[in-house]
Amino acid sequence: MIERIFKTSEFAAPRSLYKILVKAMEELGELAQEVAIKTGDCDKPVGKDGIIGEAIDAIICLVDLMKVHKPDITIDEINQIVAAKLAKWESQEIKADKELVSRWSKLIGGVPPVGSTYIKQDKDDSVHTTDGGPNT
């Protein structure tokens, strides 16, 4: 997906970061409206793109913004940044929640990473952190 957005970004007409940002904000506004329709906070009919289509429009704009801002950015760089951001989010969500650790283990396998620390759930359901990785 990102590779295709990058290719399209490279041959699209020249545009400024500001114009891309404004377009992304427009798409986020359309997404907000679709969410409001879905939650009953707006009585308009559902748009042709719906929540998924509007979210994708916003993603396309934001990936284009990254590419225009840093033309030499690679997908690997983005993946590394995403991995770090997800690890931070996961660590905020997980903390030491036994139920979440258990669900994570069943869905993903192992224990969830928390930065350079891991949360470990023992057989007796005690939860603790360890710096040695998921197998310590």
C-alpha positions as CSV (number, residue, x, y, z in Angstrom):
1,M,0.0,0.0,0.0
2,I,2.7,2.5,1.0
3,E,4.8,1.7,-2.0
4,R,1.9,2.5,-4.4
5,I,1.2,5.8,-2.5
6,F,4.9,6.6,-2.9
7,K,4.8,6.0,-6.6
8,T,1.7,8.0,-7.1
9,S,3.2,10.8,-5.0
10,E,6.3,10.9,-7.1
11,F,4.4,11.6,-10.4
12,A,1.6,13.8,-9.0
13,A,1.6,17.5,-9.7
14,P,3.8,19.6,-7.5
15,R,2.1,20.6,-4.2
16,S,3.2,22.1,-1.0
17,L,3.2,20.5,2.4
18,Y,0.6,23.0,3.5
19,K,-1.8,22.1,0.6
20,I,-1.4,18.4,1.4
21,L,-2.1,19.1,5.1
22,V,-5.2,21.1,4.2
23,K,-6.4,18.2,2.0
24,A,-5.7,15.7,4.9
25,M,-7.7,17.9,7.2
26,E,-10.6,17.9,4.7
27,E,-10.5,14.1,4.6
28,L,-10.4,14.0,8.4
29,G,-13.5,16.2,8.5
30,E,-15.3,13.9,6.1
31,L,-14.2,11.0,8.3
32,A,-15.5,12.8,11.4
33,Q,-18.9,13.3,9.6
34,E,-19.1,9.6,8.7
35,V,-18.4,8.7,12.3
36,A,-21.0,11.1,13.5
37,I,-23.5,9.5,11.1
38,K,-22.6,6.1,12.3
39,T,-23.0,7.1,16.0
40,G,-26.3,8.9,15.4
41,D,-24.9,12.3,16.0
42,C,-25.7,13.5,12.5
43,D,-28.8,12.7,10.5
44,K,-27.3,12.9,7.1
45,P,-27.2,9.7,4.9
46,V,-24.0,7.6,4.9
47,G,-21.6,8.8,2.2
48,K,-20.5,6.6,-0.7
49,D,-17.0,6.1,0.9
50,G,-18.2,5.6,4.5
51,I,-15.8,5.4,7.4
52,I,-13.4,3.0,5.8
53,G,-13.1,5.0,2.5
54,E,-12.7,8.3,4.3
55,A,-10.0,6.8,6.7
56,I,-8.1,5.5,3.6
57,D,-8.3,8.9,2.0
58,A,-6.8,10.5,5.1
59,I,-4.1,7.8,5.2
60,I,-3.2,8.4,1.5
61,C,-2.9,12.2,2.2
62,L,-0.7,11.6,5.3
63,V,1.6,9.2,3.5
64,D,1.9,11.6,0.6
65,L,2.8,14.4,3.2
66,M,5.6,12.2,4.5
67,K,6.9,11.5,1.0
68,V,6.8,15.2,-0.1
69,H,8.4,16.3,3.2
70,K,11.2,13.7,3.0
71,P,11.4,12.4,-0.6
72,D,14.1,9.9,0.2
73,I,12.2,8.2,3.1
74,T,11.9,4.4,2.7
75,I,9.2,2.0,3.6
76,D,11.7,0.4,6.0
77,E,12.2,3.7,7.8
78,I,8.4,4.1,8.1
79,N,8.1,0.5,9.4
80,Q,10.7,1.2,12.0
81,I,9.0,4.3,13.2
82,V,5.6,2.6,13.2
83,A,7.1,-0.3,15.2
84,A,8.4,2.1,17.8
85,K,5.1,4.1,18.0
86,L,3.1,0.8,18.3
87,A,5.4,-0.4,21.1
88,K,4.8,2.8,23.0
89,W,1.1,2.6,22.5
90,E,1.1,-1.1,23.5
91,S,3.1,-0.3,26.7
92,Q,0.5,2.4,27.6
93,E,-2.4,0.0,27.0
94,I,-0.9,-3.1,28.6
95,K,0.8,-1.8,31.8
96,A,0.4,-4.9,34.0
97,D,-3.2,-5.8,33.1
98,K,-3.4,-9.6,33.5
99,E,-6.4,-9.9,31.3
100,L,-4.8,-8.0,28.4
101,V,-1.6,-9.9,28.8
102,S,-3.6,-13.2,28.6
103,R,-5.5,-12.0,25.5
104,W,-2.2,-10.8,23.9
105,S,-0.6,-14.1,24.5
106,K,-3.5,-16.0,22.9
107,L,-3.7,-13.6,19.8
108,I,-0.1,-12.9,19.1
109,G,1.9,-15.4,21.1
110,G,4.4,-14.7,23.8
111,V,4.3,-11.6,25.9
112,P,3.8,-8.1,24.8
113,P,6.9,-5.9,24.5
114,V,7.0,-2.7,26.6
115,G,9.9,-0.7,25.2
116,S,13.0,-2.7,26.1
117,T,11.1,-4.4,28.9
118,Y,8.6,-7.2,28.6
119,I,5.6,-8.1,30.7
120,K,5.6,-11.7,31.8
121,Q,2.7,-13.7,33.2
122,D,3.7,-16.7,35.2
123,K,1.8,-20.0,35.6
124,D,0.4,-18.7,38.9
125,D,-1.0,-15.6,37.0
126,S,1.5,-13.3,38.7
127,V,2.6,-10.5,36.3
128,H,6.0,-8.9,36.4
129,T,8.4,-7.2,34.0
130,T,11.8,-8.4,32.9
131,D,14.5,-6.7,30.9
132,G,15.7,-10.0,29.5
133,G,13.1,-10.5,26.8
134,P,10.1,-12.7,26.5
135,N,11.9,-16.0,27.5
136,T,13.2,-14.9,30.9
